[in-house]
Amino acid sequence: MDYFFEVCAVASPLNQLPDSSCGGGPGSVPVYNCLVILVRDSQTGRVSGRVANLAGISGEASSERDLLFLLTRRFREQLQLCVREGRAISWVDPAEVPGPGEQQRFIPIHL
């Protein structure tokens, strides 16, 4: 039986300090919440998923670590592109919630 697995990421800016907390350093770095929902295929052992709050980001890997690396890299690249081009980030709202058999992960993403 084939399974379709999804990863869902929810992003919103975290609170940021106006300047470096150590004083004298540069301002704070933008940080975004990334909520990832993933599932492992019990037959193949592969982990699959997608980013639900930024359309078009999905992937599959042999391990959870590899999948999270892939998805967070794509997530960061898309955010950086929007910032660089001065475009608003098109968040999907409301965020999806884990379905049966899915697991959730939270990842802070620094630009």
C-alpha positions in Angstrom: 0.0 0.0 0.0 1.4 3.4 -1.0 1.2 6.2 1.5 1.2 9.9 0.9 2.9 11.7 3.7 3.0 15.4 4.4 5.1 17.8 6.4 3.5 21.0 7.5 5.4 24.1 8.6 3.9 27.1 10.3 6.0 30.2 10.3 5.6 33.5 12.0 8.1 35.9 13.3 9.4 35.4 16.8 9.8 38.3 19.1 13.2 40.0 18.4 15.3 42.3 20.5 15.7 45.7 18.9 19.5 45.4 19.2 22.1 42.9 20.3 21.5 41.8 23.9 25.3 42.0 24.5 25.4 45.7 23.5 27.5 47.1 20.7 26.7 44.3 18.2 24.5 44.4 15.2 20.7 44.3 15.4 18.8 41.0 15.8 18.6 38.4 13.1 15.0 37.6 11.8 13.7 34.3 13.2 10.7 32.4 12.0 8.8 29.5 13.6 8.7 26.4 11.5 6.2 23.7 12.6 6.9 20.5 10.8 4.6 17.5 10.6 6.1 14.3 9.3 5.4 10.6 9.0 7.5 7.5 8.2 6.3 4.9 5.7 6.3 1.7 7.7 7.0 -0.4 4.6 9.9 1.5 3.1 11.2 3.3 6.2 11.4 6.6 4.3 10.2 9.9 5.8 8.1 12.2 3.7 6.5 15.6 4.1 5.7 19.1 2.9 5.7 22.6 4.2 2.1 23.6 4.4 2.4 27.3 5.1 4.6 28.0 2.1 3.2 26.2 -0.9 5.3 24.0 -3.0 7.8 22.8 -0.5 7.9 19.1 0.0 10.3 16.2 0.1 11.2 12.7 1.0 14.4 11.3 2.6 15.8 8.2 4.2 15.9 9.7 7.6 14.1 12.4 9.6 17.3 14.4 10.0 17.8 14.5 6.2 14.2 15.4 5.5 14.3 18.3 8.1 17.5 19.6 6.6 16.0 19.5 3.1 12.8 21.2 4.1 14.3 23.9 6.3 16.9 24.8 3.6 14.0 25.2 1.1 12.0 27.1 3.6 14.9 29.5 4.3 15.6 30.0 0.6 12.0 31.0 -0.1 11.9 33.4 2.8 15.2 35.0 1.8 14.0 35.4 -1.8 10.8 37.2 -0.5 12.9 39.5 1.7 15.5 40.2 -1.0 12.8 41.1 -3.6 10.7 43.1 -1.1 7.7 40.8 -1.4 5.3 39.9 1.4 5.7 36.3 2.6 2.5 34.5 1.7 1.9 32.4 4.8 -0.8 29.8 4.6 -3.2 30.5 7.4 -4.5 28.7 9.4 -1.7 26.2 9.9 -2.5 22.6 9.3 -2.5 20.2 12.2 -1.0 16.7 12.3 -3.3 13.9 11.0 -3.4 10.3 12.2 0.1 8.8 12.4 1.9 12.1 11.8 4.4 13.7 14.2 5.1 17.4 14.8 8.5 19.1 15.0 9.2 22.8 15.8 12.3 24.4 14.2 13.3 28.0 14.6 14.6 29.4 11.2 17.1 32.2 11.2 17.6 34.2 8.1 
